[in-house]
Amino acid sequence: MHSSDSQLDEKRTMTIEVTVPDIGDFEGVEVIELLVTIGDTITKEDSLVSLESDKATMEIPSPCDGTVKEIKIAVGDKVSQGDLILIADVAEGAVSAAPAATAAAAPSTGADIETEVLVLGSGPGGYTAAFRAADLGKKVVMVERHASIGGVCLNVGCIPSKALLHTAQVINEAGSMADHGVRFGAPEVNIDEIRDWKEGVVNRLTGGLGMLAKQRKVQVVTGEGRFTSPNTLSVETAEGTQIISFQNAIIAAGSRSVEVPVFPHDDPRVWDSTDALRLKEVPERLLIVGGGIIGLEMATVYEALGSKITVVELQDSLIPGADKDIIRPLQKRISKRYENIYLKTRVASMSAEDAGIRVGFEGAKAPAEDLFDAVLVSVGRAPNGKLISAEHAGVAVDEYGFIATDKQMHTNVPHIFAIGDIVGQPMLAHKATHEAKVAAEVICGHKSAFDPLTIPSVAYTDPEVAWAGLTETEAKAQGIEFTKGAFPWAASGRSLSIGRDEGMTKALFDKESGRLIGVAMVGTNAGELIAEAVLGIEMGADMEDIGLTIHPHPTLSETLCFAAEMAEGTITDLLPPKKR
């Protein structure tokens, strides 16, 4: 920013040049909108222009109060740091000269970096905690072992899996249109191009987060971090060891795939979820060990791409955490598409041979053994609590690797907090982000606590499965009396119009108060629809509240309304179970 004196009206003013500030590792970013015109009065932090790269959209704020005199860019221009945006007239003294750069004083602790808040891990919980603390005025350092921030979720988890699941959905929907008179040729699958597209999605999101970190002045240190004391962390970086001293720390170190010791994990044909998401090949026969959410999502992807899928699950139902009646439509559909589904079956042995991975089974309906081209082991995730030397900070870690916290996310060491997978089930990104805000706010002196009534769960299978609050199984086990309303999607005009009638929405209401205590759904876009149920539980809605809320028709969203009407006995789209 440069200035020269001038006289305007009766006030002493000066003219300044407003340039593009540090926008991260971006060059030639396109101007997509001018938000001011010549003569506009602007105040500090007003947005002047919108820029868009292939990774993010951002608005450039005004550095001070003033009046726009000239605009030096146009929509469609490509700009980089230091390029002139506009010239403005401002009151003399409104802009202070930037202090001359000086050599940083050596940290008094002897550490390489000193900070007020250290965040270990940059997944959804970690970056949310870092950004919230920075927004509240704290100096923040975030440590991440991946080359890009975003943690497991963005780099090798939630986001790449959903990109691949979208590909699977398009393939499956195109095939299903044959029943409606529209026929396509067999899809030509190019896994290299699919992989590139998936990685492009990941890079766009992680690049955007990198930009947000720079804009918030959050320092990112790349490397493996381990505590060395209650106030220091050692990070092994590509440049060597760095010691970070901190006043407060937030542990957001996440979890990792569980490995079964007797399985040949050193063979490249035995995968964990990260291996599956790399999409190096589409095996002819793929065994999924574990019929939980992650395993079934990957089964959805690889079946659509051409693999013959076998699923083996130790429990008597797929996705054991959900009610069996909600899983039944999913199991019925995939049973027709997959080669085998073995329930109440244990993998007794696994060995690598030249011809494939030979697997032995113990189960009433399973063969003694079978041969597969690849095996995905998806039997859960383990917290990383024992991998960060937490004991050197005095933080208590249990035998499984979990770190206990209170509702303010304090560990047993008052100035060290923990969030996300490492603090316990459910291991979900959306839980971590809310815990993250609590931890950051408590550090900054706010009264904040993590005390949700429910945390929703979603399986992005085909059809999707989602639930929130109490399941019917849990309510019965706890002796809670409830009224149930279940609406089959076969009676939904919207569901029939998209050719998918297998869904169901089930709502549970407390018998005495009538309040909503649990919802489960199976069907197209159930993961999107469950949010209304979460809000209803949090707000204390009862069956009448939901039934009287006018939902758009015809939509899948109105199935929750119909489930409430089924419980009330006021439904007209079906014969009511009882009259009131």
Residue pairs with C-beta under 8 A, 6 or more apart in sequence:
1 16
1 17
1 18
1 19
1 63
1 95
2 16
2 17
3 14
3 15
3 16
3 17
3 95
4 14
4 15
5 12
5 14
5 15
5 92
6 13
6 14
6 15
6 89
7 13
8 89
11 91
11 92
12 91
12 92
13 89
13 90
13 91
13 92
14 89
14 90
14 92
14 95
15 69
15 87
15 88
15 89
15 90
16 64
16 66
16 87
16 88
16 89
16 90
16 95
17 84
17 86
17 87
18 48
18 62
18 63
18 84
18 85
18 86
18 87
18 88
19 81
19 82
19 83
19 84
19 85
20 60
20 79
20 80
20 81
20 82
20 83
20 85
21 60
21 81
22 81
22 214
23 29
23 51
23 58
23 60
23 80
23 81
23 211
23 214
23 215
24 207
24 210
24 211
24 214
24 215
25 207
25 210
26 53
26 55
26 80
26 211
27 80
28 78
28 79
28 80
29 51
29 52
29 53
29 78
29 79
29 80
30 51
30 52
30 53
30 76
30 77
30 78
31 49
31 50
31 51
31 73
31 74
31 75
31 76
31 77
31 78
31 79
32 50
32 51
32 52
32 57
32 75
33 49
33 50
33 75
34 48
34 49
34 71
34 73
34 74
34 75
35 46
35 47
35 48
35 49
35 50
35 59
36 42
36 46
36 48
36 49
36 68
36 71
36 86
37 68
37 71
38 68
38 69
38 70
38 71
39 67
39 68
40 67
40 68
41 66
41 67
42 48
42 62
42 65
42 66
42 67
42 68
42 88
43 62
43 65
44 61
44 62
44 63
44 64
44 65
45 61
45 62
46 61
46 62
47 59
47 60
47 61
47 62
48 59
48 60
48 61
48 62
48 85
48 86
49 59
49 60
49 73
49 85
50 57
50 58
50 59
50 60
51 57
51 58
51 59
51 60
51 79
52 58
53 207
54 204
55 203
55 204
55 205
55 207
55 208
55 211
56 204
56 207
56 208
56 211
56 212
58 211
58 215
60 85
62 88
63 95
64 88
64 90
64 94
64 95
65 90
65 91
65 94
66 88
66 89
66 90
66 91
66 94
67 88
67 89
67 90
68 86
68 87
68 88
69 86
69 87
69 88
69 89
70 86
70 87
71 85
71 86
72 84
72 85
72 86
72 87
73 79
73 83
73 84
73 85
73 86
79 85
107 113
107 114
107 245
108 114
109 231
109 232
109 245
110 243
111 232
111 243
111 244
111 245
112 242
112 243
112 244
113 141
113 219
113 221
113 242
113 243
113 244
113 245
114 244
114 245
114 246
115 139
115 140
115 141
115 219
115 244
115 245
115 246
115 247
116 133
116 138
116 139
116 140
116 246
116 247
116 248
117 130
117 133
117 138
117 139
117 140
117 141
117 246
117 247
117 248
117 249
117 250
117 440
117 443
118 140
118 141
118 142
118 143
118 233
118 244
118 246
118 248
118 249
118 250
119 126
119 127
119 129
119 130
119 133
119 140
119 141
119 142
119 143
119 249
119 250
119 252
120 126
120 143
120 225
120 233
120 249
120 250
120 251
120 252
120 253
120 388
121 142
121 143
121 144
121 151
121 251
121 252
121 253
121 254
121 420
122 130
122 142
122 143
122 144
122 146
122 149
122 150
122 151
122 209
122 220
122 252
123 150
123 151
123 152
123 153
123 154
123 252
123 254
123 420
123 429
123 432
124 150
124 151
124 153
124 154
124 158
124 420
124 429
124 430
124 432
124 433
124 436
125 151
125 252
125 254
125 419
125 420
125 429
125 432
125 433
125 435
125 436
126 142
126 144
126 149
126 151
126 250
126 252
126 419
126 420
126 436
127 142
127 149
127 150
127 151
127 209
127 212
127 213
128 432
128 433
128 436
128 437
128 440
129 250
129 252
129 419
129 436
129 437
129 439
129 440
130 140
130 142
130 213
130 216
130 218
130 250
130 440
131 212
131 213
131 216
131 218
132 436
132 437
132 440
132 441
133 140
133 250
133 440
133 443
133 444
134 140
134 216
134 217
134 218
135 216
136 440
136 441
136 444
136 446
137 444
138 440
138 443
138 444
139 217
140 216
140 217
140 218
140 219
141 218
141 219
141 220
141 221
141 244
141 246
142 149
142 213
142 218
142 219
142 220
142 221
143 220
143 221
143 222
143 223
143 225
143 233
143 235
143 244
144 151
144 220
144 221
144 222
145 222
145 223
145 224
145 225
146 155
146 222
147 222
148 154
148 155
148 202
148 203
148 206
148 207
148 209
148 210
149 206
149 209
149 210
149 213
149 220
150 159
150 202
150 205
150 206
150 209
151 157
151 252
151 254
152 254
152 255
152 256
152 274
153 159
153 429
154 202
154 205
154 206
154 209
155 202
155 206
156 273
156 274
156 277
157 273
157 274
157 277
158 429
159 201
159 202
159 205
160 198
160 199
160 201
160 202
160 277
161 273
161 277
161 294
161 297
161 298
161 301
161 460
162 460
163 197
163 198
163 201
163 202
164 194
164 198
164 277
164 279
164 301
165 297
165 300
165 301
165 460
167 194
167 197
167 301
167 304
167 305
168 300
168 301
168 303
168 304
168 305
168 462
169 304
169 462
171 187
171 189
171 304
171 305
172 304
172 462
174 184
174 187
175 184
176 499
177 183
177 184
177 499
178 184
179 499
180 499
189 282
189 305
189 306
191 279
191 280
191 281
191 282
191 305
194 279
194 305
195 278
195 279
198 277
198 279
210 220
213 220
221 235
221 237
221 242
221 244
222 237
222 238
223 235
223 236
223 237
223 238
223 242
224 235
224 236
225 233
225 234
225 235
225 244
225 253
225 388
226 233
226 234
226 235
226 388
226 389
226 392
227 233
227 234
227 388
227 389
227 390
227 391
227 392
227 393
227 395
228 234
228 243
228 389
228 392
229 392
229 393
230 393
230 394
230 413
230 415
230 416
231 245
231 246
231 247
231 415
232 243
232 244
232 245
232 246
233 243
233 244
233 246
233 249
234 241
234 242
234 243
234 244
235 241
235 242
235 243
235 244
247 415
248 415
248 416
248 417
248 443
249 393
249 415
249 416
249 417
250 409
250 416
250 417
250 418
250 419
250 436
250 439
250 440
250 443
251 388
251 390
251 395
251 403
251 411
251 416
251 417
251 418
251 419
251 422
252 418
252 419
252 420
252 422
252 432
252 436
253 384
253 385
253 387
253 388
253 420
253 422
254 383
254 384
254 420
254 421
254 422
255 381
255 382
255 383
255 384
255 421
255 422
255 427
256 381
256 382
256 384
257 272
257 273
257 274
257 377
257 378
257 380
257 381
257 382
258 377
258 379
258 380
258 381
258 382
259 265
259 272
259 377
260 289
260 347
260 377
260 379
262 349
262 350
263 270
263 347
263 350
263 375
263 377
264 270
264 350
264 351
264 352
264 357
265 272
265 377
267 352
267 357
268 275
269 283
269 352
269 356
269 357
269 373
269 374
269 375
270 350
270 352
270 357
270 374
270 375
270 377
271 374
271 375
271 376
271 377
272 376
272 377
272 378
273 294
273 298
273 376
273 378
275 376
276 298
276 301
276 302
276 376
277 298
281 374
282 302
282 305
282 306
282 307
283 302
283 307
283 372
283 373
283 374
284 307
284 308
284 373
285 307
285 308
285 310
285 339
285 356
285 371
285 372
285 373
285 374
286 299
286 302
286 307
286 308
286 309
286 310
286 372
286 373
286 374
286 375
286 376
287 310
287 311
287 312
287 357
287 359
287 370
287 372
287 374
287 375
287 376
288 295
288 296
288 298
288 299
288 309
288 310
288 311
288 312
288 376
288 378
289 295
289 312
289 347
289 375
289 376
289 377
289 378
289 379
290 312
290 313
290 377
290 378
290 379
290 380
291 311
291 312
291 313
291 315
291 317
291 318
291 319
291 320
291 341
291 343
292 313
292 318
292 319
292 320
292 378
292 379
292 380
293 319
293 457
293 458
293 459
293 461
294 378
295 311
295 376
295 378
296 311
296 318
296 319
296 330
296 334
296 459
296 461
297 459
297 460
297 461
298 376
298 378
299 309
299 311
299 334
299 338
299 461
300 460
300 461
300 462
302 309
303 309
303 334
303 337
303 338
308 338
308 339
309 337
309 338
309 339
310 338
310 339
310 340
310 341
310 342
310 370
310 372
311 318
311 334
311 338
311 340
311 341
311 342
312 342
312 345
312 347
312 361
312 363
312 366
313 320
313 341
313 342
313 343
313 344
313 345
314 344
314 345
314 346
315 343
315 344
316 343
316 344
317 324
317 327
317 331
317 343
318 327
318 330
318 331
318 341
318 343
319 327
319 330
319 459
319 465
321 457
321 471
322 457
322 459
322 465
322 467
322 471
322 520
323 467
323 471
323 472
323 473
323 506
323 520
324 473
325 472
325 486
325 504
325 506
326 465
326 467
326 504
326 506
326 520
326 521
326 522
327 465
327 522
329 463
329 502
329 503
329 504
329 522
329 523
330 459
330 461
330 462
330 463
330 465
330 522
331 341
332 502
333 462
333 463
333 502
334 341
334 461
334 462
335 341
340 366
342 361
342 363
342 365
342 366
343 363
343 365
344 363
344 364
345 361
345 362
345 363
345 364
345 365
345 366
346 361
346 362
346 363
347 359
347 360
347 361
348 360
348 361
348 362
349 358
349 359
349 360
349 369
350 357
350 358
350 359
350 360
350 375
351 357
351 358
352 358
353 371
355 371
356 371
356 372
356 373
357 371
357 372
357 373
357 374
357 375
358 369
358 370
358 371
359 369
359 370
359 371
359 372
359 375
360 368
360 369
361 367
361 368
361 369
361 370
381 421
381 427
382 400
382 401
383 400
383 401
383 402
383 403
383 421
383 422
383 424
383 427
384 401
384 421
384 422
385 397
385 398
385 400
385 401
385 402
385 403
385 422
386 397
386 401
387 401
390 396
390 397
390 403
391 397
393 413
393 416
394 412
394 413
395 403
395 411
395 412
395 413
395 416
395 418
396 403
396 404
396 411
396 412
397 403
398 404
401 422
402 422
402 423
402 424
403 411
403 418
403 422
403 423
404 411
404 412
404 423
404 424
405 411
405 417
405 418
405 419
405 423
407 438
407 449
407 450
407 451
408 417
408 438
408 439
408 442
408 448
408 449
408 450
409 417
409 418
409 419
409 423
409 435
409 438
409 439
409 442
409 450
410 416
410 417
410 442
411 417
411 418
417 439
417 442
417 443
418 439
419 432
419 435
419 436
419 438
419 439
420 427
420 431
420 432
420 435
420 436
421 427
421 432
423 435
426 455
426 457
428 455
428 457
430 455
430 456
431 455
434 450
434 452
435 450
437 448
438 448
438 449
438 450
441 448
442 448
452 538
453 469
453 537
453 538
454 468
454 469
454 534
454 537
454 538
455 468
456 466
456 467
456 468
456 530
456 531
456 533
456 534
457 466
457 467
457 468
458 464
458 465
458 466
458 526
458 527
458 530
459 465
459 466
459 527
460 527
463 500
463 502
463 503
463 522
463 523
463 524
463 526
464 521
464 522
464 523
464 524
464 525
464 526
464 527
465 520
465 521
465 522
465 526
466 520
466 521
466 522
466 526
466 527
466 529
466 530
467 518
467 519
467 520
467 521
467 530
468 518
468 519
468 520
468 530
468 533
468 534
468 537
469 508
469 516
469 517
469 518
469 519
469 533
469 534
469 537
470 478
470 480
470 482
470 508
470 517
470 518
471 518
471 520
472 482
472 484
472 506
472 508
472 518
472 520
474 518
475 482
475 508
475 517
475 518
480 510
480 517
481 510
481 511
481 512
482 508
482 509
482 510
482 511
482 517
482 518
483 508
483 509
483 510
483 511
483 514
483 543
483 567
484 506
484 507
484 508
484 509
484 567
485 506
485 507
485 509
485 543
485 562
485 563
485 564
485 565
485 566
485 567
485 568
486 504
486 505
486 506
486 507
486 563
486 566
487 504
487 505
487 506
487 559
487 562
487 563
487 566
487 571
487 574
488 503
488 504
488 574
489 495
489 500
489 501
489 502
489 503
489 504
489 505
489 523
489 556
489 559
490 496
490 501
490 502
491 562
491 573
491 574
492 501
492 503
492 554
492 556
492 558
492 559
492 562
493 553
493 554
494 554
494 555
494 556
494 558
495 501
495 503
495 523
495 524
495 556
495 559
497 554
498 524
500 523
500 524
502 522
502 523
503 521
503 522
503 523
503 524
503 526
503 556
503 559
504 521
504 522
504 523
505 519
505 520
505 521
505 523
505 529
505 559
505 560
505 562
505 563
506 519
506 520
506 521
506 563
507 516
507 518
507 519
507 533
507 543
507 546
507 560
507 563
507 564
507 566
507 567
508 516
508 517
508 518
508 519
509 515
509 516
509 517
509 542
509 543
509 564
509 567
510 517
513 542
514 542
514 543
514 544
515 540
515 541
515 542
516 533
516 536
516 537
516 541
516 542
516 543
516 546
516 564
517 537
518 537
519 530
519 533
519 536
519 537
519 560
519 563
521 529
521 530
521 533
521 559
521 560
523 556
523 559
524 556
525 556
529 556
529 557
529 559
529 560
532 557
532 560
533 560
535 541
536 545
536 546
536 560
543 564
543 565
543 567
543 568
544 564
544 568
546 560
546 561
546 564
547 561
547 564
547 565
547 568
547 570
549 561
551 557
551 558
551 560
551 561
552 558
562 571
562 573
562 574
565 571
565 572
565 573
565 576
566 574
566 576
566 577
568 580
569 576
569 577
569 578
569 579
569 580
570 576
570 580
